[in-house]
Amino acid sequence: MSPVVRYAAALALFALSTGLFVWFLKDTPSQPALPSTQPGEGNITGPPDVSRPASQVGKPADAREPDYSGPLLLEAATGTPVPGQRGELIKLGGIDQLQPGESFAYYIPQEDRRYGARVAEVSVSASGNRIVAGFSRQEGVDYRFLFTVGRQQTFGTIYTPAGRYQLETRSGLGTIISGQTISEGLDFSQPDYVIPDPRPEPAQESLRGN
């Protein structure tokens, strides 16, 4: 076969291949469009919501308010305050009997308001104290509480939309104080430690020979 014939055959084969390829592309279905990455309803894109303070962040809250049909375990108490004692008098009982999933209520005297709450976790520390933790949901935000219950004393921290509260009771009676009151008169620009003065060196007596 002469070179001219071979060249003509190769050219014809190339033209046929090109025609078949174009025909195949024309009949191939187009690829589906990729999902949009723009944020929208049901789309988990973008950074998480960190606008809430850490004290308020808990389990994701939905629009429904929980059923807080539980007893009032923290309420105001009557009596004569100890001179110089800050905070409001309270009485507390039954916290040590709560179990996960149970509801109860507590009253904050400083706000004159009652809150419903639900227990999320109960544990026992190495020293035998019972730790009760959970949340109170207010307008779709979970506010944390934590009680440490001992044999005679109970310590607690409660967060509400108005702020933080600390409480301490002995045999069921005690006081609750707001974090703002605790901070009054404190100068945070000064160190919170004291360096003691060095002890004087003891006098040494010289030994003299006879």
C-alpha positions as CSV (number, residue, x, y, z in Angstrom):
1,M,0.0,0.0,0.0
2,S,1.4,3.3,-1.0
3,P,2.0,6.1,1.6
4,V,-0.7,8.2,0.0
5,V,-3.3,5.5,0.4
6,R,-2.2,4.9,4.0
7,Y,-2.5,8.6,4.8
8,A,-6.0,8.8,3.2
9,A,-7.1,5.8,5.3
10,A,-5.8,7.3,8.6
11,L,-7.5,10.6,7.8
12,A,-10.9,8.9,7.2
13,L,-10.6,6.9,10.4
14,F,-9.9,10.1,12.4
15,A,-12.9,11.8,10.9
16,L,-15.1,8.9,11.7
17,S,-13.9,8.7,15.4
18,T,-14.5,12.5,15.8
19,G,-18.0,12.2,14.5
20,L,-18.9,9.3,16.8
21,F,-17.4,11.2,19.9
22,V,-19.5,14.4,19.1
23,W,-22.7,12.3,18.6
24,F,-22.0,10.5,22.0
25,L,-21.7,13.9,23.9
26,K,-24.9,15.2,22.4
27,D,-26.9,12.3,23.7
28,T,-25.3,12.1,27.2
29,P,-27.6,13.5,29.9
30,S,-26.3,16.6,31.8
31,Q,-25.0,16.2,35.3
32,P,-27.2,17.3,38.2
33,A,-26.4,20.6,39.8
34,L,-24.5,20.5,43.1
35,P,-26.4,21.5,46.3
36,S,-26.1,25.1,47.2
37,T,-23.6,26.0,50.0
38,Q,-25.5,29.2,50.9
39,P,-26.9,29.1,54.5
40,G,-30.6,28.5,54.7
41,E,-33.3,26.6,56.6
42,G,-32.0,23.1,57.3
43,N,-28.5,23.9,56.1
44,I,-25.7,23.4,58.7
45,T,-23.1,25.8,57.2
46,G,-21.1,28.6,58.8
47,P,-19.7,28.9,62.3
48,P,-21.8,27.7,65.3
49,D,-23.8,30.2,67.4
50,V,-21.5,31.5,70.2
51,S,-23.5,34.6,71.0
52,R,-24.8,33.1,74.3
53,P,-22.6,33.4,77.4
54,A,-21.0,30.1,78.6
55,S,-23.2,30.0,81.7
56,Q,-26.3,29.8,79.5
57,V,-25.1,27.3,77.0
58,G,-26.5,23.8,77.6
59,K,-28.5,21.2,75.7
60,P,-30.0,22.6,72.5
61,A,-33.3,24.3,73.4
62,D,-36.3,24.1,71.2
63,A,-39.3,26.4,71.1
64,R,-41.3,24.2,73.6
65,E,-41.1,25.0,77.3
66,P,-40.5,21.8,79.5
67,D,-43.1,20.7,82.0
68,Y,-41.9,22.0,85.3
69,S,-44.7,20.5,87.5
70,G,-42.4,19.9,90.5
71,P,-42.3,21.0,94.1
72,L,-40.8,24.3,95.4
73,L,-37.6,23.2,97.1
74,L,-35.8,26.6,97.5
75,E,-37.9,29.4,99.0
76,A,-37.5,32.5,101.2
77,A,-37.1,32.1,104.9
78,T,-38.0,34.3,107.8
79,G,-35.6,35.2,110.6
80,T,-33.1,37.7,111.9
81,P,-30.1,38.1,109.7
82,V,-26.7,37.9,111.2
83,P,-25.2,41.4,111.5
84,G,-22.9,42.1,108.5
85,Q,-24.2,39.1,106.6
86,R,-25.0,39.8,103.0
87,G,-27.6,38.0,100.9
88,E,-31.2,36.9,101.5
89,L,-32.4,34.2,103.9
90,I,-33.6,31.0,102.3
91,K,-34.6,27.4,103.2
92,L,-33.7,24.5,101.1
93,G,-34.8,20.9,101.2
94,G,-35.3,17.8,99.1
95,I,-32.5,18.5,96.6
96,D,-30.7,15.3,97.7
97,Q,-33.7,13.2,96.7
98,L,-33.9,14.4,93.1
99,Q,-33.2,12.0,90.2
100,P,-32.4,12.7,86.5
101,G,-35.4,13.8,84.6
102,E,-37.3,15.1,87.6
103,S,-38.5,18.7,87.9
104,F,-38.6,21.2,90.8
105,A,-38.9,24.9,91.4
106,Y,-36.7,27.5,93.1
107,Y,-37.5,31.0,94.3
108,I,-34.9,33.8,93.9
109,P,-35.7,36.5,96.6
110,Q,-33.6,39.2,94.8
111,E,-35.8,38.9,91.8
112,D,-39.0,38.0,93.6
113,R,-39.4,35.3,90.9
114,R,-40.0,31.6,90.8
115,Y,-38.2,29.4,88.2
116,G,-39.0,25.9,87.1
117,A,-36.0,23.5,86.5
118,R,-35.2,20.0,85.5
119,V,-32.4,17.7,86.7
120,A,-30.1,16.5,83.9
121,E,-27.4,14.7,85.9
122,V,-26.9,13.3,89.4
123,S,-23.5,12.0,90.6
124,V,-21.6,11.3,93.9
125,S,-18.2,12.8,94.5
126,A,-15.2,10.9,96.0
127,S,-16.0,12.5,99.4
128,G,-19.6,11.3,99.3
129,N,-21.3,14.6,98.3
130,R,-24.3,14.4,96.0
131,I,-24.0,16.6,93.0
132,V,-27.2,17.6,91.2
133,A,-27.0,19.6,87.9
134,G,-29.5,20.7,85.3
135,F,-31.2,23.5,83.5
136,S,-34.0,26.0,83.7
137,R,-35.3,27.0,80.2
138,Q,-36.3,30.6,79.8
139,E,-37.5,31.9,76.5
140,G,-35.6,29.2,74.6
141,V,-32.4,29.5,76.5
142,D,-31.1,27.0,79.1
143,Y,-29.7,28.4,82.3
144,R,-27.6,26.1,84.4
145,F,-27.8,25.2,88.1
146,L,-25.5,23.1,90.2
147,F,-26.0,21.9,93.8
148,T,-23.4,20.1,96.0
149,V,-25.2,18.4,98.9
150,G,-23.3,17.2,101.9
151,R,-24.5,15.7,105.2
152,Q,-25.2,19.1,106.8
153,Q,-24.2,21.8,104.3
154,T,-25.3,22.4,100.7
155,F,-23.7,24.8,98.3
156,G,-25.3,25.9,95.0
157,T,-24.8,28.0,91.9
158,I,-27.8,29.2,90.0
159,Y,-27.9,31.1,86.7
160,T,-30.9,33.1,85.7
161,P,-31.5,35.7,82.9
162,A,-30.6,38.3,85.5
163,G,-27.2,36.8,86.5
164,R,-25.5,34.4,88.8
165,Y,-26.3,33.5,92.4
166,Q,-24.4,31.6,95.1
167,L,-26.1,29.9,98.0
168,E,-25.0,28.1,101.2
169,T,-27.2,26.4,103.7
170,R,-26.7,24.4,106.9
171,S,-29.3,21.9,107.9
172,G,-31.7,23.4,105.3
173,L,-31.3,27.1,106.3
174,G,-28.9,29.7,104.8
175,T,-28.5,32.6,102.4
176,I,-28.4,33.3,98.7
177,I,-26.3,36.1,97.3
178,S,-26.0,37.5,93.8
179,G,-22.7,37.5,91.9
180,Q,-22.9,41.3,91.6
181,T,-23.1,41.7,95.4
182,I,-20.2,39.4,95.8
183,S,-18.1,41.6,93.5
184,E,-19.0,44.9,95.2
185,G,-16.0,46.6,96.8
186,L,-13.5,44.3,95.1
187,D,-10.6,45.8,93.2
188,F,-9.7,43.3,90.5
189,S,-6.7,45.4,89.5
190,Q,-5.0,44.3,92.7
191,P,-3.4,40.8,93.3
192,D,-5.6,38.4,95.2
193,Y,-2.7,37.1,97.2
194,V,-0.5,38.3,100.1
195,I,3.3,37.9,100.4
196,P,4.2,37.5,104.1
197,D,7.1,39.5,105.5
198,P,10.2,37.4,106.0
199,R,10.8,36.1,109.5
200,P,13.7,37.8,111.3
201,E,16.8,35.8,111.7
202,P,17.3,34.4,115.2
203,A,20.1,36.0,117.2
204,Q,23.3,33.9,117.3
205,E,25.4,33.9,120.4
206,S,29.1,33.6,119.9
207,L,31.0,31.0,121.9
208,R,33.8,32.2,124.0
209,G,36.5,30.0,125.5
210,N,37.4,30.3,129.2
